Amino acid sequence: MCQEYSAGDAGDRSARAAQGEISADIRYTYDINGILEVDVDVEKAGIRKNLVINKLASNVSEQEIEARRKLLAALKVHPREQEENRYLLERGERLYEQFLGDQRVQVGQLMAQFLAVLEKQDPHAISRAREAFNRALGSIERGEVW
């Protein structure tokens, strides 16, 4: 189950964009059995590709490879896309739009801090930051001085 893709697979869609206007999200997932999965997402060009390299996993069956890929799929979801984090970010956006002045600046700073933690993809740090962000938003919603 090894497919190869080249830069030409992007076709004319990416060629039309000016240099520097398109970026790609690339995620590598490596399994202890020697399975390497590469996901490429070029959102502006509407391109999503997946490549599975299993040359080092010669003693692993196709069924085992598929089972491992399903288990690893959960790891591929970026923390900012997880439901609980999306909810808090949307809540923060709503408050940001609702408030003016210092409160708006405060909500914007809290959101930026939370997003920075999400980008690091450290589950323990995210859990702590999520709790703190939730408490802070609650305080702001209740009109408490923050």
N, C-alpha and C positions, 0 to 999 in steps of 0.2 A: 504494500500500500504506500508506495513512494511516488509522488507526483512532482514534476519539475515545472517551475515557472520562471520566466525571464522578464526582464524589464519591458520587453515588447508586448507582454500580456496586458499591459495597461492600455494599450491601443491609443486611439486618437484622443480619447477623453483627457488624458494628462498632457498630451502634446499641446493642446489648446491653451492651457494655463500658462501664465507668465512664470518665468523662473522664480522660485522661492515662494510661490503661492500655494503649493500643494505640499502637505507633509503626510507622512505615513506613521501609523501606530504599529509597532512590531512587538509581538510578545512571543518569547521563547519559553517553552515548557519542557523540562528535561525529567525523565523518569529514571529511577534507579536501575531499571532493566535495560537502559540504553536507548530508549525511545525519545526522540527529539521532535517536538511539534512546534511549527512556526506558523503564527497567524499574522497576516498583514492586512491592515485596514487603511485604505486611502479614501477617507470619507468624501472629500470634495469631488473625487472622480467616480465615486460609487463602486469602488473595487474592494472586494474581500477575497482573500486567498488563504488557503491552508495547505501546509506541506508537512507530511509526516515522514521522518527519516528513521528507519528501523534497522539499518545495516548492522548496528552493534547488538541488536536484539534478535539474533538469528535463532536462538533457542526458545523464543516466545511465539506462541501461536497467534493467529489473527484475532481469535476470540479474546485472548488475554490482552492483546494490544487495545482492542476496542473497550474492554472493561476498564483498563487503566486510563484510557482517554476520558471516559465518562467520569471517573473519580477525580481526575485532574481538572475537569471543566470548571468546577466550582472555584478553583484557584485562579482562573483566568478572568473572573469578574473583578474589575477595578473597584476598590472600595467606594469611590464616589458614585458608582452605579448600584450599590447595594441599597435595598429598599429603606432601611432605617436611616442611612446617611442621606439619601435623596430626600426623604421626608423632612429632615432637619434643615437641609439646604433650601428646600422650597419654603419652609416656614420662615427661615431667615430672609429669603427674597421678598416674601410677603411683608414682613416687618420693615425691611429696607424701603420698600415702596410706600409704606404707610406713614413712616416718620420723616421728619425734616430736621435739619440742623445737627446738633450734637448726637441725638439719638440715632440718626441715620448713619453718621460717621461711626458710631460705636458698633452698630449692627454690621456695617461693612467690614470693620476691623475683625470682629468675631468670625465672620464668614471667611475672611482671608486666612485667619489663623487655622480654622478647621480644615479648609481646603489644603493648606500647606501640610498638615498632618496626614490627610488622606493621600496626598501624592507620595509620601514616604512609604506607604503600604505596610506599616508596622501594626499588626492587629492589636497589640497591647496599648500602644500609644493612641491608636484610633479609638479604642474603647474608652480610655480616660478622657480624650478630647471630646468625644461624643457626649459623655455625661456632663462635662463642664459646659459645653455649648448649649445643651438642652436646658441646664439650670439657668444659664445666663439669658437665654431667650425667654424662659418663663418669668424671670425677674423683670425683664424689660416689658413683657406683655402685661404684667401686674402693675406696672408703673412705679416699681421700686427704684430707688436711686442706685445706680450701678457704678 
